[in-house]
């Protein structure tokens, strides 16, 4: 009997242990709730609440310069956790046509193409959707009468080493801070202010500014860079003295043959150029043959005698044919 009771007790203990996790899992039915206060004109948001165990909830407050489209002006993001149950966020608000909103999430849109609420149902204080989890006023504000007119510019100074510097500026006549987005950076410049961004070698710079203009730049060789200095030609050696018309002495010949100085040919050395043939014709050419006047007369008499001999032979041949 005792053994039976021990077995039943052990079985009951096992069943109780396996049933405990199901009964002690409050997170399975946890629905986090939040409350918030919002002042859009001042750019402030305070939200309280506790996410369920093991969870966290990011919240973002963002301001835009507004008009036919919206461009991000400032933003702030915080995260609620079971250990951090209250959060206050603040952003700068432009002194012109502006919109300010708060929503559940960590990423604020940088620009929109309409005046509609960004992030849809995530805006705090909506009657339905994710934003309805926080009780409080609709966290969306529109204000300011004057149109926003930033005057952003981007100019470049190219270096000779393959790098360049971009100067971001906002004109003094602007009525609002200009915003520049490049990579993961957001740069804000008040009217009349500027800053620089150095771009590394072989890199491309892309900047999007609050006038909805995109600037893309790559390095270009500037005209002010000096070319590499030319290699200086070797210094010419002194010309080797030419031998005179007199025969050198044996000692002089031996000295010349053992000289270690190489022979140098210069552009004005006539020995380096080929001799130009004489193309003169006629009487002038005959005058250059070296024959005297008597030799010429003898040649002419010889030619006349040859002609007379040829004529005599021709006459004898004709006479023989006539006798036959």
Backbone torsions as a table, in degrees:
resi	resn	phi	psi	omega
1	UNK	NA	-42.2	179.9
2	UNK	-61.8	-40.6	179.3
3	UNK	-61.9	-39.1	179.9
4	UNK	-64.9	-41.5	179.4
5	UNK	-65.5	-38.1	178.6
6	UNK	-64.5	-41.1	178.8
7	UNK	-63.5	-42.8	-179.8
8	UNK	-65.2	-37.1	179.9
9	UNK	-67.5	-41.3	178.7
10	UNK	-64.0	-40.7	179.4
11	UNK	-63.7	-40.6	179.5
12	UNK	-65.2	-37.1	179.3
13	UNK	-65.0	-42.1	179.5
14	UNK	-63.2	-43.9	179.5
15	UNK	-63.1	-37.5	-179.4
16	UNK	-67.5	-40.7	-179.7
17	UNK	-66.5	-38.8	179.8
18	UNK	-71.8	-22.1	-179.5
19	UNK	-86.2	-18.4	-176.2
20	UNK	-63.1	-46.5	-178.1
21	UNK	-58.0	-38.7	-179.7
22	UNK	-66.5	-34.9	-177.8
23	UNK	-81.8	-22.7	-174.3
24	UNK	-111.1	42.1	177.9
25	UNK	-119.7	75.9	-176.5
26	UNK	-66.9	-24.9	-177.5
27	UNK	-68.3	-19.3	-179.5
28	UNK	-64.1	-27.9	-179.2
29	UNK	-115.9	15.5	-176.7
30	UNK	-75.3	131.0	173.1
31	UNK	-124.6	109.5	-176.9
32	UNK	-72.7	138.7	177.0
33	UNK	-126.4	149.6	-175.8
34	UNK	-137.0	158.9	172.9
35	UNK	-130.7	145.9	-178.3
36	UNK	-143.2	157.3	169.3
37	UNK	-124.3	146.5	-171.1
38	UNK	-143.1	131.3	174.8
39	UNK	-127.9	94.9	-175.5
40	UNK	-65.8	-39.9	-179.1
41	UNK	-63.6	-34.7	179.0
42	UNK	-89.6	-12.7	179.8
43	UNK	72.2	42.3	-178.8
44	UNK	-128.0	150.1	177.1
45	UNK	-145.6	133.7	171.5
46	UNK	-125.9	129.7	-178.4
47	UNK	-135.5	139.0	178.7
48	UNK	-127.2	154.9	179.4
49	UNK	148.9	164.9	-178.0
50	UNK	-127.0	120.3	173.8
51	UNK	-63.7	165.1	177.6
52	UNK	-66.1	161.4	-177.5
53	UNK	-55.2	133.1	178.0
54	UNK	80.1	5.9	-178.3
55	UNK	-118.5	168.4	175.3
56	UNK	-143.9	158.7	-177.7
57	UNK	-135.9	107.6	175.2
58	UNK	-76.1	147.3	178.5
59	UNK	-135.4	139.3	-177.2
60	UNK	-127.7	138.7	172.7
61	UNK	-116.9	131.8	-174.6
62	UNK	-140.9	146.9	174.5
63	UNK	-123.1	151.2	-176.9
64	UNK	-133.3	147.9	160.6
65	UNK	-79.9	133.2	-169.7
66	UNK	-118.2	164.6	-179.8
67	UNK	171.3	-134.1	174.0
68	UNK	-67.3	-22.7	176.0
69	UNK	-141.7	170.7	-177.6
70	UNK	-121.9	139.2	176.8
71	UNK	-126.3	135.8	-174.7
72	UNK	-58.0	137.4	178.6
73	UNK	-111.0	-46.8	178.1
74	UNK	-158.2	155.5	178.6
75	UNK	-153.6	157.7	177.4
76	UNK	-148.4	140.6	-178.4
77	UNK	-131.3	138.1	174.9
78	UNK	-137.0	169.6	-176.2
79	UNK	-131.6	128.9	174.0
80	UNK	-90.2	138.5	177.5
81	UNK	-136.6	169.5	175.5
82	UNK	-58.0	-25.3	178.7
83	UNK	-90.5	-20.8	179.1
84	UNK	-121.8	100.2	-169.9
85	UNK	-103.1	2.2	178.7
86	UNK	-139.3	144.0	-174.9
87	UNK	-147.4	134.0	175.1
88	UNK	-123.7	127.9	-179.9
89	UNK	-121.0	149.2	179.0
90	UNK	-142.7	140.4	177.2
91	UNK	-133.9	158.7	173.3
92	UNK	-76.5	144.0	179.9
93	UNK	-118.1	126.7	-179.5
94	UNK	-65.5	148.2	-179.8
95	UNK	-90.0	49.5	177.1
96	UNK	-154.1	-163.8	-179.3
97	UNK	-59.3	116.8	-171.8
98	UNK	-138.2	158.0	173.1
99	UNK	-135.3	140.1	-178.7
100	UNK	-132.9	135.6	-179.4
101	UNK	-148.5	158.9	177.2
102	UNK	-130.7	142.5	-176.8
103	UNK	-154.0	160.9	172.2
104	UNK	-74.8	128.6	-179.3
105	UNK	136.8	167.5	-174.5
106	UNK	-112.3	-7.6	-174.8
107	UNK	-121.0	115.4	177.8
108	UNK	-89.0	134.8	174.8
109	UNK	-60.6	136.6	-179.5
110	UNK	-76.9	-27.1	177.2
111	UNK	-158.2	155.0	176.0
112	UNK	-132.7	160.2	-177.8
113	UNK	-101.4	9.0	178.4
114	UNK	-148.9	176.9	178.5
115	UNK	-92.1	8.4	-178.3
116	UNK	-71.8	161.7	178.0
117	UNK	-63.3	128.0	173.9
118	UNK	-77.3	161.6	176.0
119	UNK	65.3	15.2	169.7
120	UNK	51.0	-119.5	-172.5
121	UNK	-81.9	2.3	-178.6
122	UNK	-83.9	-9.3	-178.9
123	UNK	-64.9	131.3	-177.6
124	UNK	-62.2	141.1	175.2
125	UNK	89.0	1.7	174.9
126	UNK	-66.7	157.8	-178.4
127	UNK	-79.6	-16.3	179.5
128	UNK	-147.8	168.2	179.6
129	UNK	84.6	-169.4	-176.6
130	UNK	-63.2	-33.7	-179.2
131	UNK	-66.2	-20.0	-179.4
132	UNK	-72.3	-9.2	178.6
133	UNK	-71.1	-14.5	177.4
134	UNK	-112.0	128.1	-179.3
135	UNK	-89.8	131.2	179.9
136	UNK	154.5	-174.3	-177.9
137	UNK	-69.3	158.7	175.3
138	UNK	-60.9	121.6	-173.9
139	UNK	-86.8	63.6	177.4
140	UNK	-148.5	125.2	-174.1
141	UNK	-130.4	138.9	174.3
142	UNK	-125.6	129.2	-177.8
143	UNK	-156.7	175.7	-179.6
144	UNK	87.0	135.4	-175.9
145	UNK	-101.7	-39.2	-176.1
146	UNK	-74.5	142.4	176.5
147	UNK	-68.8	139.6	178.7
148	UNK	-75.0	130.1	-177.8
149	UNK	-133.5	76.0	173.2
150	UNK	-71.3	160.9	179.0
151	UNK	-131.6	63.8	-177.5
152	UNK	-77.1	142.9	174.6
153	UNK	-137.2	153.6	175.8
154	UNK	-134.0	121.6	177.1
155	UNK	-125.1	163.4	-172.0
156	UNK	-131.3	147.2	172.4
157	UNK	-127.1	111.5	-176.5
158	UNK	-83.1	135.4	176.2
159	UNK	-94.4	162.8	-179.9
160	UNK	-82.5	-6.5	-177.4
161	UNK	-101.2	11.9	179.0
162	UNK	93.0	-5.7	175.4
163	UNK	-99.6	166.3	173.5
164	UNK	-150.7	163.0	-178.1
165	UNK	-118.9	129.7	175.7
166	UNK	-101.7	131.7	176.2
167	UNK	-104.5	117.1	177.6
168	UNK	-97.5	133.1	-176.6
169	UNK	-145.8	155.8	173.8
170	UNK	-122.1	124.2	-175.6
171	UNK	-58.3	149.9	-179.4
172	UNK	-65.8	-20.9	-178.8
173	UNK	-87.8	2.0	178.7
174	UNK	-70.0	151.4	178.1
175	UNK	-106.9	10.4	-178.5
176	UNK	-155.8	155.9	175.0
177	UNK	-62.4	134.6	176.5
178	UNK	-89.0	145.4	-179.0
179	UNK	-118.1	134.3	177.9
180	UNK	-122.1	132.4	177.2
181	UNK	-113.5	124.1	176.4
182	UNK	-143.8	122.2	-174.9
183	UNK	60.6	-125.8	176.7
184	UNK	-104.0	19.6	-179.4
185	UNK	-104.8	143.9	171.6
186	UNK	-122.4	118.6	-176.4
187	UNK	-112.6	128.1	179.7
188	UNK	-115.4	129.3	-177.6
189	UNK	-127.5	125.4	176.7
190	UNK	-69.5	163.1	177.5
191	UNK	-54.4	132.5	179.4
192	UNK	84.6	-0.2	-178.7
193	UNK	-103.1	159.9	179.3
194	UNK	-149.4	165.5	175.0
195	UNK	-153.1	168.7	-178.5
196	UNK	-123.2	152.4	176.1
197	UNK	-129.9	121.6	178.9
198	UNK	-90.8	132.8	-176.8
199	UNK	-109.3	128.9	-176.8
200	UNK	-70.4	166.2	-179.1
201	UNK	-60.9	137.5	176.7
202	UNK	65.8	21.8	177.9
203	UNK	-109.9	155.6	177.1
204	UNK	-109.0	138.5	178.4
205	UNK	-108.2	127.6	175.5
206	UNK	-121.4	126.6	-179.3
207	UNK	-128.4	131.8	173.6
208	UNK	-114.4	125.3	-176.9
209	UNK	-112.6	171.8	-173.0
210	UNK	-75.7	4.4	168.1
211	UNK	-93.9	12.7	179.8
212	UNK	62.9	38.2	178.3
213	UNK	-115.2	136.5	177.5
214	UNK	-107.8	130.4	178.2
215	UNK	-113.3	128.1	177.6
216	UNK	-125.3	128.1	-176.3
217	UNK	-137.4	142.7	171.4
218	UNK	-128.4	163.7	-177.8
219	UNK	-68.2	138.8	173.3
220	UNK	-131.0	142.2	-178.3
221	UNK	-65.8	123.1	178.7
222	UNK	-76.6	154.2	-179.4
223	UNK	-77.1	-12.7	-177.1
224	UNK	-83.8	-9.1	-178.8
225	UNK	-71.8	132.5	177.3
226	UNK	-81.6	142.2	179.3
227	UNK	-70.9	161.4	178.2
228	UNK	-61.2	137.9	-178.1
229	UNK	-61.9	138.3	-179.6
230	UNK	-67.0	150.9	178.3
231	UNK	-72.4	126.9	-178.2
232	UNK	-69.1	134.9	178.1
233	UNK	-67.2	154.2	179.8
234	UNK	-63.8	144.9	179.6
235	UNK	-68.3	122.8	-178.1
236	UNK	-65.4	142.0	178.5
237	UNK	-81.2	160.5	179.0
238	UNK	-64.8	137.4	-178.5
239	UNK	-64.3	145.6	177.8
240	UNK	-73.3	133.4	-178.8
241	UNK	-64.0	133.3	179.1
242	UNK	-78.6	145.8	-179.6
243	UNK	-67.5	147.1	176.9
244	UNK	-82.2	174.8	-177.1
245	UNK	-69.2	-24.0	-179.4
246	UNK	-76.4	150.6	-178.6
247	UNK	-71.3	131.3	-179.6
248	UNK	-73.4	155.2	177.2
249	UNK	-73.9	156.9	179.0
250	UNK	-55.1	-38.1	-179.0
251	UNK	-66.9	-37.3	178.7
252	UNK	-66.6	-40.7	178.8
253	UNK	-62.7	-41.6	179.6
254	UNK	-64.4	-38.6	179.7
255	UNK	-65.9	-40.5	-179.3
256	UNK	-68.1	-36.5	-176.8
257	UNK	-72.9	-23.0	-179.2
258	UNK	-99.3	6.1	-179.7
259	UNK	-67.8	137.1	179.3
260	UNK	-91.7	-4.3	-179.5
261	UNK	-78.2	124.0	-179.8
262	UNK	-70.6	151.0	176.5
263	UNK	-71.7	137.6	-179.2
264	UNK	-117.5	131.0	177.2
265	UNK	-104.6	127.1	-177.8
266	UNK	-105.2	163.5	-177.2
267	UNK	-65.6	-25.6	-179.6
268	UNK	-96.7	14.1	178.2
269	UNK	-88.4	111.4	-175.9
270	UNK	-64.6	-22.2	179.7
271	UNK	-66.8	-18.9	-179.0
272	UNK	-83.1	-6.4	-176.8
273	UNK	-110.0	145.1	177.4
274	UNK	-70.5	151.4	177.3
275	UNK	-74.3	136.6	-178.7
276	UNK	-85.2	123.8	-179.3
277	UNK	-65.6	151.8	-179.9
278	UNK	-88.0	116.8	-178.7
279	UNK	-101.8	19.1	-179.2
280	UNK	-70.8	138.8	-176.8
281	UNK	-121.9	175.1	173.2
282	UNK	77.7	-151.3	-174.2
283	UNK	-62.1	-33.0	-179.2
284	UNK	-63.9	-38.6	179.0
285	UNK	-64.4	-38.7	178.2
286	UNK	-65.3	-36.4	-179.3
287	UNK	-64.3	-19.0	-177.7
288	UNK	-94.7	1.8	-178.6
289	UNK	-78.9	-20.1	179.6
290	UNK	92.9	5.7	179.0
291	UNK	-82.2	140.6	177.0
292	UNK	-83.1	176.5	-178.4
293	UNK	-68.8	-38.7	179.5
294	UNK	-62.6	-39.2	178.4
295	UNK	-63.4	-38.2	-179.4
296	UNK	-66.4	-42.5	-179.9
297	UNK	-62.7	-42.3	179.4
298	UNK	-60.6	-40.4	179.4
299	UNK	-63.9	-40.0	-179.5
300	UNK	-65.9	-43.4	178.5
301	UNK	-61.3	-39.9	178.5
302	UNK	-61.8	-40.9	179.3
303	UNK	-64.2	-37.8	179.1
304	UNK	-66.6	-40.3	179.2
305	UNK	-65.6	-38.2	177.1
306	UNK	-62.5	-41.1	179.5
307	UNK	-64.7	-40.5	179.5
308	UNK	-65.9	-40.4	178.4
309	UNK	-61.7	-42.6	178.8
310	UNK	-62.3	-39.6	179.6
311	UNK	-67.0	-40.3	179.8
312	UNK	-63.9	-42.9	178.8
313	UNK	-61.8	-41.6	-179.8
314	UNK	-63.4	-39.0	-179.4
315	UNK	-66.9	-42.6	179.0
316	UNK	-62.0	-39.6	179.6
317	UNK	-63.0	-41.4	-179.8
318	UNK	-67.3	-39.3	-180.0
319	UNK	-64.1	-44.5	179.1
320	UNK	-59.6	-38.2	178.9
321	UNK	-68.2	-33.2	-179.3
322	UNK	-71.2	-37.9	178.7
323	UNK	-68.0	-33.8	179.1
324	UNK	-68.8	NA	NA
